[in-house]
Amino acid sequence: MPNDVQPIAPGKLDEFRLRDELRAQRTQIPDTPALNPIVNLAFKLSRQLEGGEISFAELQALATRLMDRAGVQRALHLRERVGFVDRATTYKEFAEFVEGAAAAADFDTFKARWERARTGIVLTAHPTFGLSDALSKRIVEIAVADDVDPNMRIGVPHKPDDNIDLAYEHGRAQNAIQNLRNAYVELLDSFFSAAVHRFGAKAFELRPKLATFACWVGYDLDGRTDIDWRKSFILRLKEKRASLNDIRERFIGLKNEIPADGEAQRLSRQVTGKLDLTIAAVDEQIEALDRVMKAKAPLAEAANVISRQDGYNITTVEPIVSLLRALLEALPEGKGKRDVAVLSGLMEATGLGTAHIHVRINAVQLNNAFRAFVHEPWTRDLTESQALARIVSMIESARKETVNFESLDLETATAIRQFALIAQIKKHVDRETPVRFLIAETESPATVLIAIFFATLFGVDDITDVSPLFETPLGLETGARIVERLLEEKAYVNYVRRRNRLSLQTGFSDAGRFVGQIAATLAIERLHHGVAEAIDNSELKGVETLIFSTHGESMGRGAHPGSMHTRLHYLFSDEARRRFARHGIPIKHETSFQGGDGYLFFANRRLTTRALATVIMDGEVPAEAEDPFYEDMDLKLDFIGRLRAYQEHLFAHPGYRAVLSAFGANILFKTGSRPVKRQMDSTGAVDRSAVSRMRAIPNNAILQQFGYVANVVAGLGAAVGSERERFIELARNSQRLRPLLEMIARGKQLSSLNAMGANAIVFDPGFWAWRGSWGREAGLDPAFRALATLLLDDDRNGEINSLVHHLRLDAVELHAMLEEIGIEGGKIPDDTRLELDLLQAVRLALIMRVFILAAQMPRFATREISHRQLFELGLMLEVPAVVEEMRKAFPRRMDSASDGTQFLEKATYRPHGIDDYGRIETEILAPMEEAYELIREIGTGISHHFGAFG
């Protein structure tokens, strides 16, 4: 039970004194093992809040100051991760990098190096827009400031924007892409400056591809059905229009560098004329489809406008790029010539769009669509060799089908419709820019071959890169063998040769949810090694292998918290890069930046340029080096196996399930457009058991909120087993193992088992019975008794604390090993971690308030829901649902507007419910809503400490 602490002065909540109080209490834990400082402080705050000694406004102000400080620290960490110093430093380092490459090579070698992009950035958008646009801009503004006060006020609520829909997410993505385009132009200018310095005017013969950037926002249908083809197609048209307009504006901006007459001026007018006509054609297409989407015109009308062959719409950059290249030759040496080369390079790199696009579906969607398409018994088991042979035969004999917008609209199978969509994009928008076709949860070579069949059937196999995503435990285990099996099929080899690219994707995020993040990372690295070996044994050595590392922005979803360089090499290790290089396999590595958290890297032009420069420079193959991690294979494999087993056992622990289901996603703001709604039967018991269906984002977000990122931190001791001395020696000398351990250590620095245990205390009936037994809060005794009674059969507190004890044993081993290796693991919390604990305590006091208010709700009965059910929902923080039902049951009557006429008939009776219902609103429902809003906002403050949502 909570121990007494020094009282907090009424109306004076000093965060620094409270932080010191938490630190002082921690020193008592060795002599008081049951002491939980977070529970103690939360209880004290709760009692003073309910007793009127401190006000809600004072508690809110304390929370805001703590969240502001966390936001400032997040901004400073962002700057550190990007490596931003100032603009001059960025340009100097990048120029030196290019100059070094130019000095070490002849022209042809330099040309070969730079005319194939070796790295790429992909903007993805799962529901992780936990920061409003205004808050994102404020954090980035602080990140690039020269002088930052850690106590400064941010001045923006710590919450997401309201009404986050697809258009919102697409707009945020396009803002980031515009900054990437700006950064690309700046770096391309620096590239040409260095190249001209080395090779003279010959440098303008180069067609450099520094890197690529792509986006799947608006095209990702994995797990959602709310994006129809019209939305995707009109977004693609709008991106085309935006890119053309961007090129036009940049070209107008450099016209002062072009001679006022002569051949250059004539070509200049042709460029603007061609752009104007093309933009007008796209505008007409957008307007026509928009009318259809608003039900103001039939589809055929828009289709006829889009498919019209009038010579104004273009589906290749060639007409404009050829004019720019001709203008380049006509210009004298100088800035104008370089500017035109840069503009041409931007257009060639991005095509007729602001960026490349990725479409994404799930393997199940694709397999089911194929079964319906073929409708034969052999499709029931697509893993059989007979099925593979039949699919290959279908690829080889596929008759090209043509589609129009009617057939696209009539198609009901999502997977097939995506190929038809690509076909229409190819015909009417852009016929040459690659489209990535991502297949989530791939576990069979048949799935990949099915995608190639449909790409061939619809005539888009020449621009579509079919990319299996390996992320499930089975996919990670068999991914390399799937690639090896595909390489045995001539149809696949021929397809890859036509594309001159073999594409695959690895999923750190969901993999981390299945087997733990560190085990997943090592499994993915083994997959990389296996793929390199499989390709080396095939006929495709000289073909580019494209590896897309997709992950979230948190540690639990695969993002290393260190520098950008460390992050990139954590995902795609030096050893994996070397193995591809040793086999003579050209590699392109792409990495994801997800949602509102990932877009922070590209929310400011200065940060974006630094980040993009780092990604571009990451394209070099690391120098040969020996790492003992790859020599002691027995130790390595045993380590991976035991770590995975520990994590799988952990995920099955009743306490782990209880953590995820205790409040579920109710403790979080809605942070994305993907529909997420808890399903319940209002006539039965509240269901808290379906956590296995929970996605990786809420899974990790809830672990953060409960204070312990177990899928990163836990299991190292068990994984090392009896090989502790060998492992510690290895850890001290392995360049590969170091960043993995640093990630675990960073997760442990931020994690608190006290926080996890504290968040369970509200489910302990003994806590509420104890609180009511002393009579110090007499007015609340009935509420405490009601809570204690309701929770007598509730198992959440016991299960979560069982998990806490399980994890504590592991943490003891972890701290001991980190100390021996020489890595700081946060055994003694610093001020920042104590402020995180303080935020937890403040929020816990507010959760206690919601529980106490829920216990004071008057009894009622309806056919839809019972009082007990509503009480239980309140204890799951289903506050909006509770408040809605209560307002239905007890509608507050507001005095109607009167014209001043008096009632002459007198009455001595006045309905009591009028005043009672008013008290329910002002004393229970409004305070419950107020507390719940701050509970979720504090959740954003907690995510600041972790640097990401979920």
Secondary structure, DSSP 8 states (H G I E B T S, - for coil): ---------TT---HHHHHHHHHHHHTTTTT-TT--HHHHHHHHHHHHHHTTSS-HHHHHHHHHHHHHHHHHHHHHHHHHHHT---HHHHHHHHHHHHHHHHHTS-HHHHHHHHSS--EEEEEE-SS---S-HHHHHHHHHHHT-SS--TT----S-SS--SS--HHHHHHHHHHHHHHHHHHHHHHHHHHHHHHHHHHGGGGGG------EEEE-TTTB-TT-----HHHHHHHHHHHHHHHHHHHHHHHHHTGGGS-SSHHHHHHHHHHHHHHHHHHHHHHHHHHHHHHHHTTSS-HHHHHHHHT---SS--SSSHHHHHHHHHHHHHS-SSHHHHHHHHHHHHHHHH-SSSSEEEEEEEHHHHHHHHHHHH--GGGG-TTSHHHHHHHHHHHHT-------HHHHHH---HHHHHHHHHHHHHHHT-SSS-EEEEEET---HHHHHHHHHHHHHTT-TTTEEEEEEE-SHHHHHHHHHHHHHHTT-HHHHHHHHHHTEEEEEEEHHHHHHHH-HHHHHHHHHHHHHHHHHHHHTTT-TTSEEEEEEE--SSGGGT--SS-HHHHHHHHS-HHHHHHHHHTT--EEEEEEEEHHHHGGGGSSHHHHHHHHHHHHHTTS-------GGGT-HHHHHHHHHHHHHHHHHHHTSHHHHHHHHHSGGGGS---SSS-------TTS-----GGGG--HHHHHHHHHHHT--HHHHTTHHHHHTT-HHHHHHHHHH-TTHHHHHHHHHHHHHH--HHHHHHHHGGG-HHHHHHHHHS-TTGGGHHHHHHHHHHGGG--HHHHHHHHHHHHHHHHHHHHHHHHHHT----SS--HHHHHHHHHHHHHHHHHHHHHHHHHTS---B-SS-BHHHHHHHHTTT-HHHHHHHHHHHS---------S----S--S---HHHHHHHHHIIIIIHHHHHHHHHHHHHHHHHHHHHTS--
